[in-house]
């Protein structure tokens, strides 16, 4: 797979009340789990879109100045800081993304990339984005349109169906992200069952 991985780690979390990247889960931080998983996917490069953390080595890409902070801005920073024709984008709060799902997205991509449908919703993360999305994102930021789903509407990626996803990831853990203390408790339960 000729791709880079972009990990969105902006550092702002209203519901958690702290930087999610540094939250401990089974003797590693969330960011460390995501980076360890990403290293197994054969990416050309892994970049972290967000402020540097002194507790984990990575290539950090700061948000460009002059824009309102958002996930889309983090994605834009990551796109500017990567070079491969394809970018797999995940959140730092998604410790259970599987290599099988990454391969499924890769195998089903079209010129606009690939995203999956899970629980009847289009999931922008994890998602496979083409290099030309950088210009599309720049236009959206100028228009103050910040939703990742609006980006998918513009790119028109292949949408991988729930049946295909469920065949590889029956519980949908690849889409599980940690946004609240309850989500963190559930993630700890998942980790315990996998140990």
Secondary structure, DSSP 8 states (H G I E B T S, - for coil): --EEEEEE-----TTTSS-GGG-EETTEEHHHHHHHHHHTTT-SEEEEES---TTS--EEE---TTS---HHHHHHHHHHT--SSEEEEEETT-TT--HHHHHHHHHT-BTTBEEEEETTEEEEEEEEEETTHHHHHHHHHHTT---HHHHHHHH--EEE-HHHHHHH-TT-GGG----SHHHHHHHHHHHHHH-
